[in-house]
Amino acid sequence: MNTSVTPQHSNGPRPRPVLMIPLRRCGSHALRLRLNLNPRFYSPYPLHIVDFMPMVPLYGNLADDHAYFQLVTDVVGLQAMSMVKWPGVVFDPVEIFETIRNEPRSVHRVVWELLLQAGRRQDARVVMDKSLDSVHYADGLLSLFPNMRFVNVVRDPRAQVASMNRAIIHDFDTLLNAQTWVKAHQAASALIERFPERVLTIRYEDFLSNQEQILRKVCAFVGLDYLPHMLDVSQSHEARQISQMSALWESNCFAPIDANIDKFKQQLSEDEIRIIETLTGEYMQRYGYQPMTNGRAAIDAAALKAASARSDSARRDAWHVLEGTNFRDYVLRHQRADYLAAVRQRLERRALHAAAQTRLHRLNDLDLAAFEIQD
């Protein structure tokens, strides 16, 4: 049975915030699910707030209580639309707003209030967000949480792009996804250069070859005890649940297969591998991935235009296929997309009216104690 989350001030110390970076389809679920087997660690299915970020400017001045309360309410709504629910959690946007109204205002502060409150309810020492794309907002996150740490999960870009090409959450073209890979790792590299002590970099391939060693390294970095049963993902209820919900996650309830490291050789053409190695060569050398081509693909505006057209066509086909092969996955993903579209439409309708406002609205302070759970 779902219950409201106890307000932050009524529990113990705030858990340590950790963000996994920099890009999805890197094996991040495999790590998250095993770390979640430690009772002092909390990392629910991520909100992927990156999909919400283009709308944030439409709220206007977040110093205005009306604007910020609407933002809080919409982020709480996004959490409720998550494909995988956070067990035992229902958030009250009024309580969330009152808790953080006098702190620096940001959509990231709202997201992390949800995570931290839910983590405190689980008595977690560490709370991790697996919204890897948030690496692009690392500066804002560090301004809010100076003690935040980052787990940078690197995967062979050829294998990762091959996986991205088949995921409805990404583009359906090697060139476009390779560009996305580079941008993500550029952001991660900038973060590492500025705050090397706050970032732990691990290779997914090293996790495949020695899970215990990598889990011990991550636990030590975030401040957790390593527990041997974290190696047994079959104990994870969430792993069993999500493996049935989407083809993207069907392998997460099993031990990873070493042979999949080279699966990209059957999934990509030589030309595609050359494109990836052309764009990612610097990072492949840095992280120890050996090239297979000369890495000299010709990439121009015409190639990018053709890639976008191919991807758009393949995306329409993928949604149609998904509807026929996994209707649950199709509906849940569409529900979230429809929610985001509805929020944008409402904000755009109100944007002109809000821009004409010169006075900041102020909501009356409420007694936070009234929101505490007493039973």
C-alpha positions as CSV (number, residue, x, y, z in Angstrom):
1,M,0.0,0.0,0.0
2,N,1.4,3.4,-1.0
3,T,1.9,6.0,1.7
4,S,3.0,9.6,1.7
5,V,6.7,10.2,2.2
6,T,7.7,11.7,5.6
7,P,9.0,15.2,5.3
8,Q,12.7,15.6,5.2
9,H,13.1,17.4,8.5
10,S,11.6,14.6,10.5
11,N,14.1,11.9,9.7
12,G,17.9,11.5,10.2
13,P,20.7,13.1,8.3
14,R,20.4,13.6,4.5
15,P,21.8,10.7,2.5
16,R,24.8,11.3,0.3
17,P,23.7,12.2,-3.3
18,V,25.3,10.2,-6.2
19,L,24.7,10.6,-9.9
20,M,25.5,7.9,-12.4
21,I,26.8,9.4,-15.7
22,P,27.1,9.9,-18.7
23,L,24.8,8.0,-21.1
24,R,22.2,5.3,-21.1
25,R,22.7,1.8,-22.5
26,C,26.1,1.5,-20.8
27,G,25.1,-1.3,-18.5
28,S,23.9,1.1,-15.8
29,H,20.8,-1.0,-14.8
30,A,23.1,-4.0,-14.1
31,L,25.1,-1.9,-11.6
32,R,22.1,-0.1,-10.1
33,L,20.1,-3.3,-9.4
34,R,23.1,-4.9,-7.6
35,L,23.9,-1.9,-5.5
36,N,20.2,-1.7,-4.5
37,L,20.6,-5.1,-2.8
38,N,22.5,-3.1,-0.1
39,P,19.8,-1.9,2.3
40,R,21.6,1.4,2.9
41,F,21.6,2.2,-0.8
42,Y,18.6,3.7,-2.6
43,S,18.3,4.2,-6.4
44,P,14.8,3.9,-7.8
45,Y,14.0,3.8,-11.5
46,P,15.2,7.2,-12.8
47,L,13.0,10.2,-13.8
48,H,15.3,11.1,-16.7
49,I,14.6,14.8,-16.1
50,V,16.6,15.6,-19.3
51,D,13.3,15.1,-21.1
52,F,11.7,17.8,-18.9
53,M,14.5,20.4,-19.2
54,P,13.4,22.1,-22.5
55,M,10.2,23.2,-20.8
56,V,11.8,24.8,-17.7
57,P,12.2,28.3,-19.2
58,L,8.5,28.3,-19.9
59,Y,7.8,28.5,-16.1
60,G,9.4,32.0,-16.1
61,N,10.9,33.4,-12.9
62,L,11.2,30.6,-10.3
63,A,11.4,33.2,-7.6
64,D,7.7,33.6,-8.1
65,D,5.9,31.1,-5.9
66,H,3.2,30.5,-8.4
67,A,5.8,29.5,-11.0
68,Y,7.8,27.3,-8.6
69,F,4.8,25.6,-7.1
70,Q,3.6,24.7,-10.6
71,L,7.1,23.3,-11.4
72,V,7.1,21.3,-8.2
73,T,3.6,19.9,-9.0
74,D,4.6,19.0,-12.6
75,V,7.8,17.2,-11.5
76,V,5.8,15.2,-8.9
77,G,3.4,14.4,-11.7
78,L,6.3,13.2,-13.9
79,Q,7.4,10.9,-11.1
80,A,3.9,9.5,-10.9
81,M,4.1,8.7,-14.6
82,S,7.3,6.7,-14.2
83,M,7.3,3.4,-16.1
84,V,8.6,1.6,-13.0
85,K,7.0,2.9,-9.8
86,W,8.9,3.7,-6.6
87,P,7.5,1.2,-4.1
88,G,5.6,2.7,-1.2
89,V,6.0,6.3,-2.3
90,V,3.4,9.0,-3.0
91,F,4.5,12.6,-3.0
92,D,2.5,15.6,-1.9
93,P,3.5,18.7,-4.1
94,V,2.4,21.1,-1.3
95,E,4.7,19.4,1.2
96,I,7.6,19.2,-1.3
97,F,7.2,22.9,-2.0
98,E,7.1,23.9,1.6
99,T,10.2,21.9,2.4
100,I,12.4,23.5,-0.2
101,R,10.7,26.9,-0.8
102,N,13.5,28.9,1.0
103,E,16.4,27.0,-0.7
104,P,18.0,27.9,-4.1
105,R,15.3,27.2,-6.6
106,S,15.9,24.7,-9.4
107,V,14.2,21.8,-11.1
108,H,17.1,19.7,-10.0
109,R,16.4,20.7,-6.4
110,V,12.9,19.4,-6.8
111,V,14.0,16.1,-8.3
112,W,16.5,15.5,-5.6
113,E,14.0,16.3,-2.9
114,L,11.9,13.5,-4.1
115,L,14.9,11.1,-4.2
116,L,16.3,12.2,-0.8
117,Q,12.9,12.0,0.9
118,A,12.3,8.5,-0.5
119,G,15.8,7.4,0.4
120,R,15.4,8.7,4.0
121,R,12.2,6.7,4.3
122,Q,14.3,3.6,3.3
123,D,16.9,4.5,5.9
124,A,19.5,4.9,3.1
125,R,22.9,6.3,3.6
126,V,23.4,6.8,-0.2
127,V,20.9,7.9,-2.8
128,M,21.8,7.5,-6.5
129,D,20.1,9.0,-9.5
130,K,20.6,6.9,-12.7
131,S,19.5,9.8,-14.9
132,L,22.8,9.6,-16.7
133,D,22.1,12.4,-19.1
134,S,22.0,14.8,-16.2
135,V,25.8,14.9,-16.6
136,H,25.1,18.0,-18.8
137,Y,23.8,19.8,-15.7
138,A,26.6,18.8,-13.3
139,D,27.5,22.4,-12.5
140,G,24.0,23.2,-11.3
141,L,23.9,20.0,-9.3
142,L,27.2,20.7,-7.6
143,S,26.0,24.2,-6.6
144,L,23.0,22.6,-4.9
145,F,24.9,19.6,-3.4
146,P,28.6,20.3,-3.1
147,N,29.2,16.8,-1.7
148,M,27.7,15.0,-4.7
149,R,29.7,12.2,-6.2
150,F,29.6,10.8,-9.7
151,V,30.0,7.3,-11.0
152,N,31.1,7.5,-14.6
153,V,30.3,4.2,-16.4
154,V,32.3,3.8,-19.7
155,R,31.4,1.2,-22.3
156,D,33.0,0.5,-25.6
157,P,31.3,3.1,-27.9
158,R,30.8,0.5,-30.7
159,A,28.9,-1.8,-28.3
160,Q,27.0,1.1,-26.7
161,V,26.0,2.7,-30.0
162,A,24.9,-0.7,-31.3
163,S,22.7,-1.0,-28.3
164,M,21.4,2.6,-28.6
165,N,20.5,1.9,-32.3
166,R,17.9,-0.6,-31.1
167,A,16.5,1.4,-28.2
168,I,13.4,3.5,-28.6
169,I,14.9,6.1,-26.2
170,H,17.6,7.0,-28.6
171,D,18.0,7.7,-32.3
172,F,17.9,4.9,-34.9
173,D,21.2,5.8,-36.6
174,T,24.8,5.1,-35.9
175,L,26.1,8.5,-36.8
176,L,23.6,10.3,-34.6
177,N,24.1,8.1,-31.7
178,A,27.9,8.3,-32.0
179,Q,27.6,12.1,-31.8
180,T,25.4,11.7,-28.7
181,W,28.0,9.4,-27.2
182,V,30.8,12.0,-27.8
183,K,28.8,14.9,-26.3
184,A,28.1,12.9,-23.2
185,H,31.7,11.9,-22.7
186,Q,32.9,15.5,-23.4
187,A,30.6,16.6,-20.5
188,A,32.0,13.8,-18.3
189,S,35.6,14.7,-19.2
190,A,35.0,18.3,-18.3
191,L,33.6,17.3,-14.9
192,I,36.5,15.0,-14.2
193,E,39.0,17.7,-15.2
194,R,37.5,20.1,-12.7
195,F,36.6,17.7,-9.9
196,P,38.7,14.5,-10.2
197,E,38.1,13.5,-6.6
198,R,34.4,13.5,-7.1
199,V,34.3,11.1,-10.1
200,L,34.9,7.4,-10.1
201,T,35.3,6.0,-13.7
202,I,34.7,2.3,-14.3
203,R,34.5,0.3,-17.5
204,Y,31.5,-1.9,-18.0
205,E,33.7,-4.5,-19.6
206,D,35.7,-4.7,-16.3
207,F,32.4,-5.2,-14.4
208,L,31.6,-8.1,-16.7
209,S,34.9,-9.8,-16.1
210,N,35.0,-9.1,-12.3
211,Q,31.7,-8.0,-10.8
212,E,33.0,-8.2,-7.2
213,Q,36.0,-6.0,-7.8
214,I,34.0,-3.3,-9.4
215,L,31.2,-3.4,-6.9
216,R,33.7,-3.1,-4.1
217,K,35.3,-0.1,-5.8
218,V,31.9,1.6,-6.2
219,C,30.9,0.9,-2.6
220,A,34.2,2.3,-1.2
221,F,33.8,5.4,-3.4
222,V,30.2,6.2,-2.3
223,G,30.7,5.2,1.4
224,L,28.9,1.8,1.5
225,D,29.9,-1.6,2.9
226,Y,30.3,-4.2,0.2
227,L,27.9,-7.2,0.8
228,P,28.6,-10.5,-1.0
229,H,24.9,-11.1,-1.8
230,M,25.0,-8.0,-4.1
231,L,26.5,-10.4,-6.7
232,D,23.2,-12.3,-6.9
233,V,20.9,-10.2,-9.0
234,S,18.3,-13.0,-8.9
235,Q,17.4,-11.7,-5.4
236,S,16.3,-8.4,-6.9
237,H,12.5,-8.1,-7.1
238,E,12.9,-5.0,-9.4
239,A,15.2,-6.9,-11.7
240,R,12.6,-9.6,-12.2
241,Q,9.9,-7.0,-12.6
242,I,11.5,-4.8,-15.2
243,S,12.9,-7.8,-17.2
244,Q,9.3,-8.6,-18.1
245,M,8.3,-5.0,-18.9
246,S,10.5,-4.1,-21.8
247,A,12.9,-5.7,-24.3
248,L,15.5,-3.0,-23.2
249,W,15.7,-4.7,-19.8
250,E,15.0,-8.4,-20.4
251,S,18.5,-9.5,-19.5
252,N,18.7,-7.6,-16.2
253,C,17.6,-10.5,-14.0
254,F,20.5,-12.7,-15.2
255,A,24.2,-12.6,-14.8
256,P,25.9,-10.6,-17.6
257,I,27.3,-12.6,-20.5
258,D,31.0,-11.9,-21.4
259,A,30.4,-12.9,-25.1
260,N,28.2,-9.9,-25.5
261,I,31.2,-7.6,-25.4
262,D,31.9,-8.3,-29.1
263,K,28.2,-8.6,-30.2
264,F,28.5,-5.3,-32.0
265,K,30.6,-7.0,-34.7
266,Q,27.5,-8.8,-35.8
267,Q,25.2,-5.8,-35.3
268,L,27.2,-3.1,-37.1
269,S,28.6,-2.8,-40.6
270,E,32.3,-2.0,-41.2
271,D,31.2,1.5,-42.4
272,E,29.3,2.0,-39.1
273,I,32.3,0.9,-37.0
274,R,34.5,3.3,-39.0
275,I,32.0,6.2,-38.2
276,I,32.0,5.4,-34.5
277,E,35.8,5.1,-34.4
278,T,36.2,8.4,-36.3
279,L,34.1,10.3,-33.8
280,T,35.1,8.5,-30.6
281,G,38.8,7.7,-31.3
282,E,40.2,10.0,-28.6
283,Y,38.1,8.3,-25.9
284,M,38.7,4.8,-27.2
285,Q,42.4,5.4,-26.8
286,R,41.9,6.9,-23.4
287,Y,39.9,3.9,-22.1
288,G,41.8,1.1,-23.8
289,Y,39.5,0.1,-26.7
290,Q,41.4,-1.1,-29.7
291,P,40.2,0.2,-33.1
292,M,39.2,-2.0,-36.0
293,T,39.4,0.6,-38.9
294,N,41.5,3.6,-39.9
295,G,38.9,5.9,-38.2
296,R,38.7,8.2,-41.2
297,A,35.0,8.2,-42.2
298,A,33.8,11.2,-44.2
299,I,31.1,13.0,-42.2
300,D,29.4,16.1,-43.7
301,A,26.2,18.0,-43.6
302,A,24.6,15.7,-46.2
303,A,25.5,12.6,-44.2
304,L,23.9,14.2,-41.1
305,K,20.7,15.1,-43.0
306,A,20.4,11.6,-44.4
307,A,21.0,10.1,-40.9
308,S,18.2,12.2,-39.4
309,A,15.7,11.2,-42.1
310,R,16.6,7.5,-41.6
311,S,16.2,7.8,-37.9
312,D,12.9,9.5,-38.0
313,S,11.5,6.9,-40.4
314,A,12.9,4.0,-38.2
315,R,11.4,5.6,-35.1
316,R,7.9,5.6,-36.5
317,D,8.4,2.0,-37.5
318,A,9.7,1.1,-34.0
319,W,6.7,2.6,-32.2
320,H,4.4,0.6,-34.5
321,V,6.4,-2.6,-33.9
322,L,6.4,-2.0,-30.1
323,E,2.7,-1.6,-30.1
324,G,2.3,-5.0,-31.6
325,T,5.0,-6.8,-29.7
326,N,4.8,-5.3,-26.2
327,F,1.6,-3.4,-25.6
328,R,2.4,-2.7,-21.9
329,D,5.7,-1.1,-22.8
330,Y,4.1,0.9,-25.6
331,V,1.3,2.3,-23.5
332,L,3.6,3.2,-20.5
333,R,6.1,5.0,-22.7
334,H,3.3,6.8,-24.5
335,Q,1.7,7.8,-21.2
336,R,4.8,9.5,-20.1
337,A,5.3,11.2,-23.5
338,D,1.7,12.4,-23.5
339,Y,2.1,13.8,-20.0
340,L,5.2,15.8,-21.1
341,A,3.4,17.0,-24.2
342,A,0.4,18.1,-22.1
343,V,2.6,20.0,-19.7
344,R,4.3,21.8,-22.6
345,Q,1.0,22.8,-24.2
346,R,-0.3,24.2,-20.9
347,L,2.9,26.2,-20.3
348,E,3.0,27.6,-23.8
349,R,-0.6,28.8,-23.5
350,R,0.2,30.6,-20.3
351,A,3.7,31.9,-21.3
352,L,2.5,35.1,-22.8
353,H,0.4,36.0,-19.8
354,A,3.2,35.1,-17.4
355,A,5.7,37.3,-19.3
356,A,3.5,40.3,-18.7
357,Q,3.6,39.8,-15.0
358,T,5.9,42.2,-13.1
359,R,4.9,41.3,-9.6
360,L,6.2,38.2,-7.8
361,H,3.5,36.1,-6.2
362,R,4.0,34.9,-2.7
363,L,2.2,31.9,-1.2
364,N,1.5,31.8,2.5
365,D,3.9,29.7,4.6
366,L,2.3,26.5,5.9
367,D,3.2,24.5,9.0
368,L,5.4,21.6,7.8
369,A,4.6,19.6,10.9
370,A,1.1,19.2,9.6
371,F,2.4,17.0,6.8
372,E,4.2,14.5,9.1
373,I,2.8,11.0,9.2
374,Q,1.7,10.2,12.7
375,D,0.6,6.6,12.4
